[in-house]
């Protein structure tokens, strides 16, 4: 995703709630926390679910419902398991495997964040065009 495309998705301030939430979710995932918090009193949990389902990134994100809040964050455990099986299975002992997996996650993380952001951006564009076409 080019920086221009990323800006267009990161800066969405109008339009359907799904588009605005996708923009905020992208900013949260790209932040140092790699997470997004939704306040159900202010935003639609259903809109968030539609964005996540449309983006196809549910397997890379965890969604925790904490009553009035919903936290969406990168599933580092899934990345670590992937690394453990794909890259680190030949390590001599469990310590080396864990060390290898942590290093692998660190290497993969920027790519995963970019892919999640791109998919969320595409979902937001799709939702925006379907809403615009219906008007």
Buried (B, 14 or more C-beta within 10 A) or exposed (E): BEEEBBEBBBEBEEBBBBBBBBBBBBBBBBEEEBBBBBEBEEBBBEBBBBBBEBBEBEEBBBBEEEEEEBBBBBBBEBBBEBBBEEBBEEBEEEEEBBEBBBEBBEEBBEEBBBBBBBBBBBBBBBBBEEEEEEE
